[in-house]
Amino acid sequence: MLGVAEAVTVSEAPDEAPKGMPQYPSMPEIAGNDAVAVWRAGRFLLVLLLDLKPRSARVIGEAAASSLHYNATLAVLDQELNAPQMYITLETSAGGTFFCRFNERGVQENFGPVSKMSLGDFIARAIDMFRQHFNFSGEIANTILRPEPDVPAKN
């Protein structure tokens, strides 16, 4: 599998002003995890990751962070900024499973509970959300797929 660092290098140099969205402990930990699929969409890379823990698991431990799990995450990485711009997630917590988004300001938006959302349905809904949010009508090209998920056709 392709590591996220191989798909795109995210700059975190301490002497630089932050780029992209702020990173918070409740967000999915994308660094060091294997990408299942990567798509190129203009200046963006869309990176699909599965079964992620929150960033806080590094600090407080996996057992303490076990009440939150990211079943699927579509990380929207801006190649011009060399930084993440959005995370679209299918997440499970004590309250159930929800379709959510962390926007470019790092604010989590919950779009409601879901039951039995397939990976293909998640990808279709996440890519549609990406297209709408960034007003992107261009082609989304497969870069790497493992296994090959369904990708919605261009609108």
C-alpha positions in Angstrom: 0.0 0.0 0.0 1.0 3.6 -0.5 1.9 5.6 2.6 0.3 9.0 2.8 3.8 10.5 3.0 4.6 8.9 -0.4 1.4 10.4 -1.9 2.2 13.9 -0.7 4.6 15.5 1.7 2.9 17.7 4.2 5.1 20.5 5.5 5.1 20.9 9.3 8.3 23.0 9.7 8.0 24.8 13.1 9.4 28.1 11.8 6.8 28.5 9.1 3.4 30.0 9.4 0.7 27.2 9.5 -0.6 26.2 6.1 -3.9 24.6 5.4 -6.4 23.8 8.1 -5.4 23.7 11.7 -4.9 20.2 13.2 -6.8 19.2 16.4 -6.6 16.1 18.6 -10.1 14.9 17.6 -9.1 14.8 13.9 -8.1 11.5 12.1 -4.4 10.7 12.3 -3.5 10.5 8.6 0.3 10.6 8.9 2.0 7.2 8.8 -1.1 5.4 7.6 -1.5 3.6 4.3 -3.7 5.1 1.6 -6.2 2.7 0.0 -6.7 5.1 -3.0 -5.4 8.4 -4.3 -7.1 10.6 -6.9 -5.8 13.8 -8.6 -8.4 16.6 -8.9 -6.7 19.7 -10.2 -4.5 21.1 -7.5 -5.9 18.6 -5.0 -5.0 15.1 -4.1 -7.9 13.1 -2.6 -6.5 10.4 -0.3 -8.7 7.6 1.0 -7.6 6.0 4.3 -9.4 3.4 6.3 -9.6 2.5 10.0 -7.9 5.5 11.6 -7.6 6.6 15.2 -7.9 10.2 16.3 -4.6 12.2 16.6 -5.1 12.2 20.3 -4.4 8.5 20.5 -0.7 9.4 20.2 -0.8 11.5 23.4 -3.4 9.9 25.6 -3.0 6.3 24.4 -5.1 4.1 22.2 -7.3 2.8 25.0 -8.4 6.3 26.1 -9.1 7.3 22.5 -10.9 4.1 21.6 -14.4 5.7 21.8 -13.8 7.5 18.5 -12.9 5.6 15.3 -12.7 6.8 11.7 -14.0 4.0 9.5 -13.1 5.9 6.4 -11.5 9.3 5.7 -11.1 11.2 2.5 -8.2 13.6 3.1 -8.3 16.6 0.7 -4.7 17.7 0.3 -3.9 21.0 -1.5 -0.7 20.5 -3.5 -0.1 24.3 -3.9 -0.2 24.8 -0.1 1.4 21.4 0.5 -1.2 20.9 3.3 -4.6 19.3 4.1 -7.6 21.5 3.4 -10.4 19.1 4.5 -11.1 15.7 6.0 -14.4 14.0 5.1 -15.1 11.1 7.5 -17.3 8.2 8.3 -16.8 8.0 12.1 -18.0 5.8 14.8 -18.3 7.0 18.4 -20.4 6.0 21.5 -23.4 7.8 19.8 -23.3 5.9 16.6 -21.9 6.2 13.1 -21.9 9.6 11.4 -20.9 11.3 8.1 -18.8 14.3 9.0 -16.4 16.9 7.7 -13.5 18.9 9.1 -13.5 22.1 7.0 -10.5 24.3 6.1 -10.9 26.1 9.5 -10.7 22.8 11.3 -14.4 23.0 12.4 -16.1 19.7 12.5 -19.5 19.5 10.8 -21.8 16.6 11.4 -24.2 15.7 8.5 -26.1 13.1 10.5 -26.1 9.5 11.4 -25.7 6.8 8.8 -26.4 3.1 9.0 -24.5 0.5 7.0 -22.9 3.0 4.5 -20.8 1.0 2.1 -17.3 2.2 1.1 -18.5 2.9 -2.4 -21.3 5.1 -1.0 -18.9 6.9 1.3 -16.5 7.6 -1.6 -19.4 8.9 -3.9 -20.8 11.1 -1.1 -17.3 12.4 -0.1 -16.3 13.2 -3.6 -19.6 15.0 -4.2 -19.0 17.0 -1.1 -15.5 17.9 -2.2 -16.8 19.0 -5.6 -19.5 21.2 -4.1 -17.3 22.7 -1.4 -14.5 23.7 -3.7 -16.7 24.3 -6.7 -14.7 21.7 -8.6 -16.1 20.5 -11.9 -13.0 19.1 -13.5 -11.8 15.6 -14.0 -10.9 13.4 -11.1 -8.1 11.0 -12.3 -7.3 7.7 -10.6 -3.7 7.8 -9.4 -3.6 4.7 -7.2 -6.4 2.4 -6.3 -6.1 -0.6 -3.9 -8.7 -2.2 -4.2 -10.4 -0.3 -6.9 -13.4 1.6 -5.3 -16.2 3.0 -7.5 -15.7 6.6 -8.4 -18.6 8.8 -9.4 -18.7 10.2 -12.9 -17.9 13.9 -13.6 -21.0 16.0 -12.9 
